[in-house]
Amino acid sequence: MPQPATRACPTGRLRLRYSETLPSEPESAAAARRLMNTATSRWGLEELAEESALVVTELVANAVQHARGEVIRVVVERTAVRTVRVAVADFSRELPRPRAPKDDAEDGRGLFMVAALAADWGTDERRWGKIVWAELAGRG
């Protein structure tokens, strides 16, 4: 089972984080969901489990489908008492673009779903690729 990594925040508070490097394959979405579930469960944020599983699945699927490279990196971080940030890093510098799929299309709605479920989402560009992230906020 993945173990949490810890690091100090600038405010001195402890920030918990789970991460895993996964093969750039569709099957990695299941491992990313397990990682997400472990994190939300350990942090007592079970109300985020379903939404965060959908979001991480879409981010991983997008990275696997569109990015180069043999691996992706999934990071789940607790950024506030009731907020979780999930990020997927890949080696492609091509930025994700939400697109309007045709009514009968079987795919193409992932980023719209991420935007609908997340409190915020975006992309951080890097020299080596990008990190696509989403923040989910719990109730309370």
C-alpha positions in Angstrom: 0.0 0.0 0.0 1.4 3.5 -0.9 2.8 5.3 2.1 2.3 9.1 2.6 5.2 11.3 2.0 5.3 14.4 4.2 6.8 17.8 3.7 6.6 21.1 5.6 4.5 23.8 4.2 5.8 27.4 4.2 3.3 28.0 7.1 4.9 25.3 9.1 2.0 22.9 8.9 2.4 19.4 7.6 1.2 18.6 4.2 0.4 15.0 3.3 1.0 13.6 -0.1 0.7 10.3 -1.9 2.4 9.7 -5.3 3.1 6.9 -7.7 4.8 6.4 -11.0 2.6 4.3 -13.3 3.0 2.9 -16.8 1.4 5.0 -19.5 -1.3 2.4 -20.1 -5.1 2.5 -19.7 -4.9 0.0 -16.9 -3.0 2.6 -14.7 -6.3 4.3 -14.1 -7.3 1.6 -11.6 -4.0 2.0 -9.7 -4.6 5.8 -9.7 -8.1 5.3 -8.3 -6.7 3.0 -5.5 -4.1 5.7 -4.7 -6.9 8.3 -4.6 -9.1 6.1 -2.4 -6.2 5.5 0.0 -5.5 9.2 0.4 -9.1 10.3 0.9 -9.8 7.5 3.3 -6.7 8.2 5.4 -7.6 11.9 5.5 -11.2 11.3 6.5 -12.4 12.8 3.3 -14.6 9.8 2.1 -17.2 12.3 0.7 -14.6 13.1 -2.0 -13.9 9.5 -2.9 -16.4 9.1 -5.8 -15.8 12.4 -7.4 -12.0 12.2 -7.0 -12.0 8.7 -8.5 -13.7 10.0 -11.6 -11.4 13.0 -11.9 -8.2 11.0 -11.5 -9.5 8.4 -14.0 -10.1 11.2 -16.6 -6.7 12.8 -16.0 -4.9 9.5 -16.3 -6.9 8.5 -19.4 -6.0 11.9 -21.0 -2.3 11.5 -20.3 -2.2 7.9 -21.5 -4.1 8.8 -24.7 -2.3 12.0 -25.7 1.1 12.1 -24.0 4.5 10.6 -25.0 6.6 8.5 -22.8 6.4 5.2 -21.0 5.3 6.5 -17.6 3.1 9.1 -15.9 3.2 10.4 -12.3 0.1 10.7 -10.2 0.3 12.9 -7.1 -2.5 13.3 -4.5 -2.0 16.1 -2.0 -4.0 17.4 0.8 -3.7 21.2 0.4 -6.2 22.3 3.0 -8.4 20.7 5.7 -11.1 19.8 3.2 -9.3 20.1 -0.1 -7.5 17.5 -2.1 -5.3 18.2 -5.2 -4.7 15.5 -7.7 -2.1 15.9 -10.4 -1.0 13.8 -13.4 2.4 14.6 -14.9 3.5 13.4 -18.3 6.2 14.1 -20.8 4.2 15.9 -23.5 4.2 19.7 -23.8 0.9 19.6 -25.7 -1.7 21.3 -23.4 -5.1 19.7 -22.8 -8.0 21.3 -24.6 -11.6 20.7 -23.7 -13.5 20.0 -26.9 -17.1 19.7 -27.8 -17.7 16.1 -28.8 -20.4 15.0 -31.2 -23.5 13.7 -29.5 -22.8 10.1 -30.6 -19.0 10.2 -29.7 -17.8 7.7 -27.1 -15.1 9.9 -25.7 -14.0 13.6 -25.6 -16.0 14.6 -22.5 -13.3 14.0 -19.9 -12.1 17.5 -19.3 -15.7 18.8 -19.2 -16.3 16.3 -16.4 -13.2 17.3 -14.6 -14.3 21.0 -14.8 -17.7 20.1 -13.5 -16.5 18.1 -10.6 -13.5 20.0 -9.5 -13.4 23.3 -7.6 -10.6 24.3 -9.9 -8.3 22.7 -12.5 -5.5 23.7 -14.8 -2.1 22.9 -16.3 1.4 23.7 -15.1 3.9 23.7 -18.0 7.4 22.3 -17.5 10.4 22.1 -19.7 10.0 18.3 -19.8 6.2 18.2 -20.2 3.2 19.2 -18.1 1.2 18.6 -15.0 -2.5 18.6 -15.2 -4.2 19.1 -11.9 -7.6 19.4 -10.2 -8.7 20.5 -6.8 -11.7 18.9 -5.1 -13.2 20.5 -2.0 -15.1 18.6 0.6 -18.2 19.8 2.5 -17.8 21.6 5.8 
